[in-house]
Amino acid sequence: MPNYANRFFLVLMAAIPLSCPWGVGCGGSSPTGVATTASDSMEAGTPTEQLDVSALAAREFNPLSKTELMDPSGKWKASVEAAGPVESAVSEGFTTFTIPLGTESPAACFVYDETIDAASAAQAYFKAASNSVNFKQIGITDVVLADETPVLLILGLYTIDRGGNSLMGSFKLAVFPHSNFSTVCTHDELGYQAAFRRVVLGLFKSYQRTDGKQTVPADHVQIWAAKIGDQPIGFAKETITAGEAGKVTHLKTSSMLIPRSSSALLADDSASVVHSDRKGIVTKGVWFRSENAALSAELTLERIKKKKYAYSGKFKKKEVAGEFTTRSSKGLPSDVYTYRRIGELVKHGKAETITVESYSPNGDPSTTIDVEYDLTVEGEIGNLTIRMGNLIMSAIADQNGGMEVIEMPMMGKTLVLQRILVRGSMQPN
């Protein structure tokens, strides 16, 4: 989990000053997005009330011809809609592509050398931009898929003072946290939301490796879109990859932009990689979590005896290390083991309450916790009530052991994770 946000913050401040508020035409922008001239059709500083804001917000453009993009280091190629030549600039850790769209302001796409944390990345862009403007509203408008990678589409509405007038503007952001082609795209101009969505999704789906290296696809993938009420806040993703002799690697990631107010969001990113043996017992694992781009947990766990584990790392800004012994003589069961067990119960229509010893380092990295799964079955669906300490969740499970819907309390409301993709089986071959 790279702490990318702080590394590129100064570059972002130069790259995205947000320069096309309502009432100010950019008349063409420099590659960094800095306004160069005022529109011939309206005087810079026109008060918002003299504009047909709804008409500006409804603007779109038809599909444009495709232009090929090439990674300067030769790792990948892609294509994107463009109204003219695409300019590129190489910086440390990423490449910037400035894409003309036939609008007043071009789009800018930043392609990173490393995988980015989606929520922290989005927050870094808005934090950089807030040095120039006053955001009134920021929120995710949708969580969509580009193949098997979730994409965050985010809209920020802002005001800026010019010539004694308070003008309004909008800033669109798309975050694509792909393991090979992590990209953030921006467009600073009112309207064109559907067109921007089409352009960036077309780009994200077009990436191809050109260096001869291929990523082996996981055997099982699940992705959930997260909402609080009607407001999208992020995503969660899990992959399961089978290894030799029944060994399994289980990767979890999640990125949430949790509303604190209409214009303030808490960025929460987490990731874990857990390895288990053919019996479903954890052999080692790593866990990461960051809040507002600050690392809050970085922990490793390793089995040193049949039922004894050693942990070490950072937790809540403190160095931690120690050992614990599981209550089960077999060792610590993995989440994949639990999923498979639930799937078998649903498949055979068996209502049952099971208690599983689990490791959840977000609470206390020095010990395990019992998680209770109370299962009832209706046809091919399992209804679960999950109790983990004081936390009570509900879920709908399928016959594979995957969760179609997960609900849990958050900030006095209900967080809902709705599955938007499932591929493959988590059951052993």
Secondary structure, 3 states (H helix, E strand, C coil): CCCHHHHCHHHHHHHCCCCCCECCCCCCECCCCCECCCCCCCCCCCCHHHCCHHHHHCCCCCCCCEEEEECCCCCEEEEEECCCCCEEEEECCEEEEEECCCCCCCEEEEEECCCCCHHHHHHHHHHHHCCCCEEEEEEEEEEEEECCEEEEEEEEEEEEEECCEEEEEEEEEEEECCCCCCEEEEECCCCCHHHHHHHHHHHHHHCEECCCCCCCCCCEEEEEEEEECCEEEEEEEEEEEECHHHCEEEEEEEEEEEECCCCCEEEEEEEEEEEECCCCEEEEEEEEEEECCEEEEEEEEEECCCCEEEEEEEECCEEEEEEEECCCCCCCECHHHHHHHHHHHHHCCCCEEEEEEECCCCCCCCCCEEEEEEEEEECCEEEEEEEECCEEEEEEECCCCCEEEEEEEECCEEEEEEEEEEECCCCCC
